[in-house]
């Protein structure tokens, strides 16, 4: 016969057993996903932000305030990597002005590019980037679209030796110049590579992503929404019924978790000019990542929609 004391013990043990799965789910759902930069094992948030078009605005007070609000949301949700380029018009200047309004930006991972056919002009361009961002060191500088990459990589290696930058890399976009990119990845000492990868543009799965894994090169993914085209395909369509089982709560979450769940991908950099979209994007770095079986399921489901 169970006395009152033992009954209470059994009752509370059973209650704890019932609650543990719910508590685990709650904690797991809020867990911030981090990815490793392969060559240093530095951890970084897998959702960054691009600035192409979205930060290319006039340096007016209202624009600075708006971009500052976007950055506030980004950092509040534990974002780190901000990616830009001299090619992006006023974006670098707007970043620098907006960052001055941000109190909590200690985890900033600053990434820009050099984009010019001339080596000497590249050196000036890089110095301009330091001035525009109003920072003394960059986390990463990349050779934009492989333009004169041999000369610019020499410049970046010197900057790395002098601890002005921590990492160096190269970029492409829109699925172009993959053969040349493969040659660079095989033969140059780079830390990062950036290219396009999403549910439609998946050519990188054949060679670029496996090669990056083999060579321990971090991968930044641009155009994760294919310039917004993915949203056109799913307009007025519901998520699959099984999405919630994998803690996927929106279409941005679906698209971004597919990308960052690839073992070779370090960070995706969606761009947005809307605070509410920033919040949606940043939710993708919480919870759990889809496994290989779920990734295939996601790809099949999306291809049937399109």
N, C-alpha and C positions, 0 to 999 in steps of 0.2 A: 504494500500500500504506500502511495506517495504522500508524504506530509506536505504542509503548506510551503515550507522552505524549499524543498526539492522541486515542488511544482513551479514555484517562481523561477528557479534556476533554469528548469527545462523550458518554461515559457519564454524567457528572455533569450535563451540560446536559439530557440526556433525563430524568434523575431529577428535576431541578428542574421540568421541564415537567409531569411526572406529579404532582408534589406541589402545584404552585401551585393547581389547582382545589380540592384538599382543604384547603389552608391558607386559601384565600379563603373557603371555606364555613365553616370553623371560626371565623375572625375575624368573618365576617358574621353567623354565628349568635349570637355573643356581643355584637354591636354593640348599644348602648343607643339605642333610638329616641328622638328628641326632637321636640317640636312647637313651633312659634313662637306666641307671643301676638301677634296681628296688629298691634296699635297700637304696640308697643314692640320687637318682634322678640326679646323675651326668650325663651330656650329653657326648656322645662319637660318633665318626664317625663309621658308620656301616660296612665299608670295612677296615679291617686290613690286615696284611700280615703274612703268615707262613714262616718258614725258614728251614723246613725239606728238605734235599737234596740240595736246591738252595743255601744255605749259608754254606754248608758243603764242603768247598774248602780249599786248601792250603793257608796259610797266606802270599801269595806273593803280591808284590806291584800291579801288574796288576789285581789280584783278588780283592784286597781291593778297588782299584779305581772303578772297575766294580760294586761291591756291594754298594759302596758309591753313585754311580750314580742311582742305583735302589732306595736307601733310599731317595735321593734328590727328585726324582720323587714322591715317596710316600708322603713325607712331603709337597711338593709343592701342591699336590692335597688334602691337609687337612687330610691325614691319621694319625692315632694315635697308634693303637694297633699293636705291633710287638710281635709275639709269638714264643718261642723257647723252648729248653729242653737240658739237659745234654746228652740225648740220641742221639742228632742230630750231633754227631761228633764235628767238629770245629765251628759249627754255632754260638755259644755264643761268642767265641773269635772273630770271624769275625764281628759280630754285634758291639762289643765293639770297635774294631779298626776302623770300618766304621763310627760309630757315632761320632768319634773324628773329622771327616772331614765335619760334617754337622753343619752349623751355626744355622739354624732355626729348632730346635728340642724340643722347649718348650712344645709342646703338646704331647710328647711321652707318650704312655701308655705301660709300659714295663711289659711283661708277660712271665714268664718262669715256669719251673716245677721241682719237685724233683722226682727222679726215681731210687729207690734202695730198697731192702728188709730190710735194716738195718737202724734203727733210727739214730744211731751215724754217720753213713756214710752219711745219708740224711742231717744232720746238716752241715757237711763239704761240701757236694755238694752245698748246698744253699750258703754258704760263697764263694765258688768258683764262683758261678754265679754272685754274687755281684762284685767280682774282675774282672771277664772276661768282663762283661758289662761296667765296670768302672763307676758304679753308687752307690749312698748311700742308695737309697730306691727303692723298686719295687712296681709297681702298683698292681701286682697280681702274686702270686705263686700258682701253682696247683699241686696236686698229680697225677703224670703221670700214666695213665692206672690203677688207683686204687691200685697200688702196696703198700702194708703195709699202707693203708690210715689212719688207726686209730692212729698209732704212729706219722705219718707225720702231720696229722691235729693238733695234740697237739703242735708240733713244730711251725706250721704256726700260730696257735692262739696266742702263746707267741710273735712271731714276729709282729703280728698285734697289740697286746697290747702295745708293745714297739715302735709302729709307724714305723717299718722298712718295713712293707708292708701295703697296704691299703685294699686289698681284698685277700681272699683265695678261693680255689675251687678244683675240681677234674676233670679228663678227661677220656674219652674212645675214640676209633676210630673204623672205619670199622664195625660199628653196633654191636660190641661185648659187653658182660657183662652188658646188659641193666637191668636185674633183680637186680643185685647188685647195679647198679647205682641208680635205683629207691629207693632201701632201704636207701642208703646214703642221697638222696635228701629229703626223708621223716624224717630221724632221726638225721642228722647232721646239724650243723649251718654253712652253706656254702654260699658264695656270688655269685660264678660262677660255671657253669658246662659246659663242652665241649664235644661235640659228633659229629658224622657224620650226615649230612642231605643234601640232594640234590633232584633233580627231579626223580632220580631212587631210591635212598636210603631214602625212606620217612616214614620208620617205626616209627620214632620219633614223627610223628604227632598223633599217637594213644595214647601215654601216656606221654612220656618225655616232650614234649613241653607244653601240658596243665598243667602238674605237676609243671614245672618251673614257669609258669604264676601264679599258685595258691600259690606257696611257695615264690614268689618274688625272684627267682634266675635268674641271668643274664645268657644268653646262648651264647656261642661261637660255631660257626659251622666250623668244619674242613672238608677237602675233598669236597669242594663245587662243584668241577668239576669231582668228582669221579676219581681222579688221571689222568684227561685228557680224560677219556672215553667218556664224554658227547660231546666233540668236534669231536670225531671219528664218533659219530652217526649223527651229523649235517653237516659233511664234504660235501661241494659242494651243500648244501641246503640253501635256502633263508629263512629269517625271515618271519613270517606270515604278510600279508598285513596290519593287524590291529596293529602291534607292534608300529609303529610310532605314532599312536594315544595315546599311553601310554608312549611316550618318551623312548622307548626301541630301541636302535640304533645298537646293535651288539649281537652276541651270548653270550659273557661274560656278557653283560648287562642283557640279558634275564635270564641266569642262576642265577646270583647274586641277581637281583631284586626279583626273585621268593623267594629266601631264606630270604632276609632281610625284606621282606614285611610281613612275619609271625609275629604276635604281640609279640610272646615270644622270638624271636631272637634279640639279642643285636648286634652281630658282626660276620661277616664271615671272614675267614682268608685264602684266596687263596695264594698260593706260586708261585713265578715266578723268573726266572733268566734273564728275558728280560725287558728292560726299556719300550719298546713299549707295551708289555703285561701289565705291571704295569699301564700305562696310561689308557689302555682299562678297566682294572679292576676298577680303581678309578672313572671312569665316572658313575659307578652304584650308587654312593652315591649323585648324582645330580638329580634334577627333582622331580618327584612324584613317590610314590610306588603304585604298583598294588593293587586294592581292592580284596575282596574275590572272586567276580565273575570273575575278570580278572585272578586271580591265578588259578582258576579251568580251565579256558580257556587255559592258558599256559600249564598246566599239560596234558590236553586232547590232545593238539596239539603235544606236545613232544612225548607222548606215541604212537600216530599214526605214528610218524616218526620212532620210534624204534620197 
